[in-house]
Every structure is written in C-alpha cells, then in structure tokens.
C-alpha cells in the first residue's frame, strides 16, 4: 500500500471507546479495560494499529473517567496518540476524534472493543479506501436473516448471499467524511454506523473481505469467545 508520510497519504486511526458498556453488565466499567489473556482489550487493539504501517497517528475517543486507565493501557504506543472525550452519540464521538486528526487524508474508525483486528487487515482496508474513497471490513452473514413486521411476524427474507456483517475499521477520505457529517448535522440526522453516514451523503463504500475473528466485545458471552481466541495466539 502507498501510505506515505509527508506529501503522500496519511491515515489517522480513531478508536471509539466512549460507550457505557451497558450490555456487558459490568457495573459501569468500560469493556475496553477488561482483560483478555491477561491484557486489557484496548491494549490488544492498540497494538494492531501501532504495528500497521499505514497508520500515522491514533486518537482514542473515550469517557473522561477512563482517561487514566487508557493512558496506562497505551503506554507502549510510540506513534502520536491523543485521548479526547466522546459525545452523546457515536456520530458525535467520531466527529470529536476527526477534529483532532490534523493533516491526515484518511481516517480509520475502529471499535476499540474489537481486539483481534490485525495489522494486515488494517493495511488492506486502508488500501481499498485509498482506491475507492471509502471502505470497510465485512464478512458474509452465516445465518438466515428475517425482516420482522410490527406484529412480530416475518415480512421478508433477504437473499443471504447478498448480506454482509459490517466490521471495523471503516476507512474514509477525511474530506468525504466531513462533508457527510455536515449534511447529517444540517438534516438533524444521527447515524450509529459511520458507513451509513457516507451512504446518506451519496457516497459508495467498498466492502473489504474481513475475518470472523474480528469480533466486537459487547456482552459477557463475547468474553468467553475472546479468551479462546487469545489462547490460540
């Protein structure tokens, strides 16, 4: 990939860790600070971005109450790193992070609670974003998906071969992201998926093949799977 420092492409990673972790039932503790294989989730995530050649700097968007723990978990990082406070919604949090990306040409938005992302996957999706303007990791869905009607019955069954489960990083040309964000704010829209923000502005997002191991730690059951993956390594 042609990621260059100076007059060529620069990509800033925005790691989103500002959620309440309510579904983890952790009593308010951030799931990104929970340990997997004896190491915080966030540290594992950071290591992948530290080792990805295409990433020039890292911005972590988090709750203010987690700043001290994040500084400890990120002590090994040598790339320029900034920690900033998240907003009320995900879109607000990513916007806060993007505002600190300086002269980056692209941003790679990643769920901090996806600790099994690899440097190779980061570099591949960044290369696709450079080619298409926007790209995200994605995997084919394994289950049959049903669309539910208001009364709880099935109203449609989408063709499974066309469906993808979207992962992160989601990588965008920063100018494209800012334009889409402006349109969303003017329309009073809040999107929980960053690709949806781009799509709503008329942009197209390329689907880069991902890996099923790139799971998001969301519920207690996910920790069991994560421990199994960590033991493999």
C-alpha positions as CSV (number, residue, x, y, z in Angstrom):
1,X,0.0,0.0,0.0
2,X,1.1,3.5,-0.8
3,X,0.7,5.1,2.6
4,X,3.3,7.8,2.9
5,X,4.3,10.4,5.4
6,X,4.8,14.0,4.1
7,X,3.3,14.6,0.7
8,X,1.5,11.2,0.3
9,X,-1.4,9.6,2.1
10,X,-1.6,9.7,5.8
11,X,-4.2,7.8,7.8
12,X,-5.3,8.6,11.4
13,X,-6.9,5.9,13.4
14,X,-9.9,6.9,15.6
15,X,-10.6,4.3,18.3
16,X,-14.1,4.7,19.7
17,X,-14.3,3.7,23.4
18,X,-16.9,6.2,24.7
19,X,-19.8,3.8,25.2
20,X,-21.4,2.9,28.6
21,X,-20.8,-0.8,28.2
22,X,-24.4,-1.4,29.4
23,X,-24.8,-4.7,27.6
24,X,-21.7,-6.0,29.3
25,X,-23.4,-5.7,32.7
26,X,-20.1,-4.5,34.2
27,X,-21.5,-2.1,36.6
28,X,-20.3,0.9,34.6
29,X,-16.7,-0.3,34.0
30,X,-15.5,0.1,30.4
31,X,-15.4,-3.2,28.5
32,X,-12.2,-1.9,26.8
33,X,-10.4,-2.1,30.2
34,X,-11.4,-5.7,30.8
35,X,-8.6,-8.2,30.4
36,X,-8.4,-10.9,27.8
37,X,-5.5,-13.3,28.2
38,X,-4.1,-11.1,31.0
39,X,-4.1,-7.9,28.9
40,X,-6.7,-5.1,28.6
41,X,-8.9,-5.2,25.5
42,X,-7.7,-1.8,24.5
43,X,-4.1,-2.7,24.6
44,X,-4.6,-5.5,22.2
45,X,-6.5,-3.2,19.8
46,X,-3.8,-0.5,20.0
47,X,-1.0,-3.0,19.3
48,X,-2.5,-3.7,15.9
49,X,-2.7,-0.1,14.9
50,X,0.8,0.6,16.4
51,X,2.1,-2.1,14.0
52,X,0.1,-1.1,10.9
53,X,2.4,0.8,8.6
54,X,-0.5,2.8,7.1
55,X,-1.4,4.5,10.4
56,X,0.4,7.8,11.2
57,X,-1.4,8.7,14.4
58,X,-4.0,7.4,16.8
59,X,-6.9,9.2,18.5
60,X,-8.8,7.5,21.3
61,X,-12.3,8.8,22.0
62,X,-13.5,7.8,25.5
63,X,-15.3,8.7,28.7
64,X,-13.3,11.2,30.8
65,X,-13.5,8.8,33.7
66,X,-11.4,6.3,31.7
67,X,-8.6,8.6,30.7
68,X,-6.1,7.5,33.4
69,X,-6.7,3.8,32.7
70,X,-6.3,4.4,29.0
71,X,-3.0,6.2,29.5
72,X,-1.7,3.1,31.3
73,X,-3.1,0.7,28.7
74,X,-1.5,2.8,25.9
75,X,1.9,3.4,27.5
76,X,3.7,1.2,24.9
77,X,2.5,3.2,21.9
78,X,5.2,5.1,20.1
79,X,3.0,6.8,17.4
80,X,1.5,10.2,18.2
81,X,-1.5,9.5,20.4
82,X,-4.3,11.8,21.6
83,X,-7.1,11.0,24.1
84,X,-10.3,13.0,23.8
85,X,-13.8,12.9,25.3
86,X,-16.7,11.3,23.4
87,X,-20.0,12.9,22.6
88,X,-23.6,11.9,23.4
89,X,-23.9,9.6,20.4
90,X,-21.4,7.6,18.3
91,X,-21.6,10.2,15.5
92,X,-20.7,12.9,17.9
93,X,-17.8,10.9,19.3
94,X,-16.3,10.1,15.9
95,X,-16.7,13.8,15.0
96,X,-14.7,14.8,18.1
97,X,-12.0,12.4,17.1
98,X,-11.9,13.6,13.5
99,X,-11.4,17.1,14.6
100,X,-8.1,16.1,16.1
101,X,-6.7,14.3,13.0
102,X,-4.8,17.3,11.8
103,X,-3.3,16.8,8.3
104,X,-4.5,13.2,7.8
105,X,-6.0,12.5,4.4
106,X,-8.0,9.4,5.7
107,X,-9.5,8.3,9.0
108,X,-9.8,4.7,10.1
109,X,-12.7,4.5,12.5
110,X,-12.5,1.4,14.7
111,X,-14.4,0.0,17.6
112,X,-11.8,-0.1,20.5
113,X,-13.6,-3.3,21.7
114,X,-12.5,-5.3,18.6
115,X,-9.2,-6.5,19.9
116,X,-8.5,-9.2,17.3
117,X,-8.1,-6.9,14.3
118,X,-4.7,-7.5,12.6
119,X,-2.2,-5.0,11.1
120,X,-2.6,-6.8,7.8
121,X,-6.4,-6.3,7.8
122,X,-5.9,-2.6,8.7
123,X,-3.5,-2.1,5.8
124,X,-5.8,-3.9,3.3
125,X,-8.9,-1.9,4.1
126,X,-6.9,1.3,4.1
127,X,-5.5,0.5,0.6
128,X,-9.1,-0.1,-0.6
129,X,-10.2,3.2,0.9
130,X,-7.4,5.0,-1.0
131,X,-8.7,3.4,-4.2
132,X,-12.5,3.9,-3.6
133,X,-12.6,6.8,-1.1
134,X,-14.4,4.7,1.5
135,X,-14.0,1.0,2.6
136,X,-15.0,-1.2,5.5
137,X,-14.2,-4.7,6.6
138,X,-17.2,-7.1,6.2
139,X,-17.9,-10.8,6.3
140,X,-20.8,-12.8,4.7
141,X,-23.6,-13.5,7.2
142,X,-23.8,-17.1,8.4
143,X,-27.4,-17.2,9.4
144,X,-30.7,-16.7,7.5
145,X,-32.0,-13.2,8.2
146,X,-35.6,-12.3,8.6
147,X,-37.2,-8.9,8.5
148,X,-39.8,-8.6,11.3
149,X,-43.2,-6.9,10.9
150,X,-44.7,-4.7,13.6
151,X,-46.8,-7.6,14.8
152,X,-43.8,-9.9,15.3
153,X,-44.3,-12.0,12.2
154,X,-41.9,-12.4,9.3
155,X,-42.5,-9.9,6.4
156,X,-39.4,-10.7,4.3
157,X,-36.4,-13.0,3.9
158,X,-33.4,-11.2,2.2
159,X,-31.2,-13.3,0.0
160,X,-28.4,-14.4,2.3
161,X,-25.7,-14.4,-0.4
162,X,-26.1,-10.6,-0.7
163,X,-25.8,-9.8,3.0
164,X,-22.7,-8.8,4.9
165,X,-22.0,-8.2,8.5
166,X,-20.1,-4.9,8.8
167,X,-17.0,-4.7,11.0
168,X,-14.4,-2.1,11.6
169,X,-12.1,-0.3,10.7
170,X,-14.2,1.7,8.4
171,X,-11.9,4.0,6.5
172,X,-12.9,7.2,4.7
173,X,-11.2,10.1,3.0
174,X,-11.4,12.8,5.7
175,X,-12.8,15.4,3.3
176,X,-15.6,13.0,2.4
177,X,-16.4,12.2,6.0
178,X,-16.5,15.9,6.9
179,X,-18.8,16.7,4.0
180,X,-21.1,13.8,5.0
181,X,-21.1,14.9,8.7
182,X,-22.1,18.4,7.7
183,X,-25.0,17.1,5.6
184,X,-26.2,14.9,8.5
185,X,-26.0,17.7,11.0
186,X,-27.9,20.1,8.7
187,X,-30.6,17.4,8.3
188,X,-30.7,16.7,12.0
189,X,-29.7,13.0,11.5
190,X,-27.7,10.7,13.8
191,X,-26.2,7.5,12.4
192,X,-25.0,4.7,14.5
193,X,-22.9,3.3,11.7
194,X,-20.2,5.5,10.0
195,X,-20.7,3.9,6.6
196,X,-24.3,4.8,6.8
197,X,-23.3,8.4,7.2
198,X,-21.3,8.2,4.0
199,X,-24.1,6.4,2.2
200,X,-26.7,9.0,3.2
201,X,-24.5,11.6,1.6
202,X,-24.5,9.7,-1.7
203,X,-21.1,8.1,-1.2
204,X,-20.2,4.4,-2.0
205,X,-18.4,2.2,0.4
206,X,-16.3,-0.7,-0.7
207,X,-16.6,-4.0,1.2
208,X,-13.2,-5.4,2.0
209,X,-13.3,-9.1,3.0
210,X,-12.8,-9.3,6.8
211,X,-12.3,-12.2,9.2
212,X,-14.8,-13.8,11.6
213,X,-12.4,-13.5,14.4
214,X,-12.7,-9.7,14.3
215,X,-15.4,-9.8,16.9
216,X,-16.7,-6.9,19.0
217,X,-16.7,-7.4,22.7
218,X,-20.3,-6.4,23.7
219,X,-21.8,-9.0,26.1
220,X,-20.4,-11.3,28.8
221,X,-20.6,-14.2,26.3
222,X,-18.2,-12.5,24.0
223,X,-15.5,-12.6,26.7
224,X,-15.6,-16.4,26.6
225,X,-15.1,-16.4,22.8
226,X,-12.3,-13.8,23.2
227,X,-10.5,-15.8,25.8
228,X,-10.5,-18.8,23.4
229,X,-9.1,-16.6,20.6
230,X,-6.4,-15.2,22.9
231,X,-5.4,-18.7,24.0
232,X,-4.9,-19.7,20.3
233,X,-2.3,-16.9,19.9
